[in-house]
Amino acid sequence: MTETHASSPAAEPLSAAAAVAASIDFAELKVSPAGLFWNEYRPEDGACRLWRWHDGQAQRLTPDGFSARSRVYEYGGGSFCVAGEALVFVNDADQQLYRQPISAASRSH
């Protein structure tokens, strides 16, 4: 039996795309002396960006035009590693490895 109350708002359909677009995904948490690192997917960008938390600030490290995602093992394959004072990551578009110096971050947030 379904009950409907006059004061209840009408149910609105929710598509799978709308549900996914509403959330940010965090993955691959890594810790090193240079800080805390993670891969963050934002649906509005359609890209996976690498971030660092250091000295109380979040800092995006992935340059514009790049998305850190490996298609090796699709689910569970790592897309980046911390290598001293740099990150090495797989760019989604060409599946090539790139070295990104931690000091050359694109901007802080």
Backbone torsions as a table, in degrees:
resi	resn	phi	psi	omega
1	MET	NA	135.2	179.0
2	THR	-109.8	128.9	177.5
3	GLU	-103.4	137.0	175.2
4	THR	-125.9	131.1	178.5
5	HIS	-106.8	144.4	-179.1
6	ALA	-60.0	-29.2	-177.9
7	SER	-85.5	-7.4	-180.0
8	SER	-77.1	137.1	176.0
9	PRO	-69.1	152.5	178.5
10	ALA	-66.9	139.7	178.6
11	ALA	-69.2	135.6	177.9
12	GLU	-110.1	138.3	179.1
13	PRO	-66.2	143.8	179.4
14	LEU	-125.5	116.1	-179.8
15	SER	-80.3	160.7	176.7
16	ALA	-61.7	-39.3	179.4
17	ALA	-61.9	-41.2	179.2
18	ALA	-67.6	-38.2	179.0
19	ALA	-65.6	-43.6	179.7
20	VAL	-68.0	-39.5	-178.3
21	ALA	-66.2	-15.6	-177.2
22	ALA	-85.7	-4.4	-174.7
23	SER	-126.9	150.7	174.6
24	ILE	-99.9	137.4	-179.2
25	ASP	-107.0	131.2	177.7
26	PHE	-113.2	135.1	-178.1
27	ALA	-148.1	165.3	170.8
28	GLU	56.3	51.6	177.8
29	LEU	-64.8	127.8	179.5
30	LYS	-135.3	145.5	-179.9
31	VAL	-121.9	137.4	174.6
32	SER	-147.5	171.5	176.2
33	PRO	-58.2	-21.0	-179.6
34	ALA	-83.8	-5.5	177.9
35	GLY	136.8	-167.8	178.0
36	LEU	-105.0	130.0	-175.0
37	PHE	-122.7	148.8	175.6
38	TRP	-155.4	162.6	175.9
39	ASN	-104.6	128.2	-174.8
40	GLU	-124.3	125.8	176.4
41	TYR	-104.9	123.9	175.5
42	ARG	-114.4	119.1	-177.3
43	PRO	-55.5	-34.9	-178.4
44	GLU	-67.2	-26.1	176.3
45	ASP	-87.7	-30.9	-173.8
46	GLY	67.1	25.6	-177.0
47	ALA	-139.4	154.1	175.1
48	CYS	-98.3	121.7	-176.8
49	ARG	-114.6	142.3	176.5
50	LEU	-91.2	135.7	-178.0
51	TRP	-127.1	157.3	175.6
52	ARG	-132.8	138.3	171.4
53	TRP	-107.7	119.8	-177.7
54	HIS	-153.5	134.9	178.8
55	ASP	52.9	40.8	175.5
56	GLY	76.0	14.0	-179.0
57	GLN	-132.7	141.9	171.6
58	ALA	-90.2	136.9	-175.4
59	GLN	-135.4	122.9	176.2
60	ARG	-77.6	130.4	-177.2
61	LEU	-105.2	-26.0	-176.4
62	THR	-72.2	126.3	178.4
63	PRO	-67.7	155.5	174.7
64	ASP	-56.5	144.8	179.1
65	GLY	89.4	-3.5	179.7
66	PHE	-119.3	149.9	175.6
67	SER	-138.5	120.9	-176.1
68	ALA	-82.7	99.4	179.2
69	ARG	-154.7	129.1	177.3
70	SER	-102.6	136.5	177.1
71	ARG	-96.2	3.2	173.9
72	VAL	-74.7	126.7	-178.4
73	TYR	61.8	14.0	178.9
74	GLU	29.7	-61.4	-178.1
75	TYR	-107.8	104.9	176.4
76	GLY	113.5	-9.9	176.6
77	GLY	-78.2	137.4	-179.7
78	GLY	-74.7	143.4	-179.9
79	SER	-103.9	-11.0	179.2
80	PHE	-155.8	162.5	171.5
81	CYS	-144.0	154.0	176.6
82	VAL	-88.8	126.1	-178.3
83	ALA	-127.8	83.4	-178.6
84	GLY	67.8	-117.0	-178.5
85	GLU	-97.6	24.5	-179.1
86	ALA	-147.9	164.3	170.2
87	LEU	-110.2	144.9	170.9
88	VAL	-114.6	124.8	-176.9
89	PHE	-136.8	160.0	176.5
90	VAL	-96.2	126.0	176.9
91	ASN	-84.6	130.1	-175.5
92	ASP	-58.7	-42.5	-172.6
93	ALA	-63.3	-40.9	-175.1
94	ASP	-120.2	-3.6	179.8
95	GLN	57.9	27.9	176.6
96	GLN	-95.7	156.5	176.4
97	LEU	-86.5	139.1	177.5
98	TYR	-131.0	145.6	176.1
99	ARG	-105.6	122.6	-178.7
100	GLN	-116.7	109.5	176.0
101	PRO	-59.8	136.4	-179.9
102	ILE	-62.8	-34.0	-178.1
103	SER	-72.4	-13.3	-178.1
104	ALA	-100.6	42.1	-179.1
105	ALA	-64.7	146.7	-176.9
106	SER	-72.6	-37.2	178.4
107	ARG	-173.0	163.5	177.2
108	SER	-103.5	152.8	177.5
109	HIS	-134.8	NA	NA
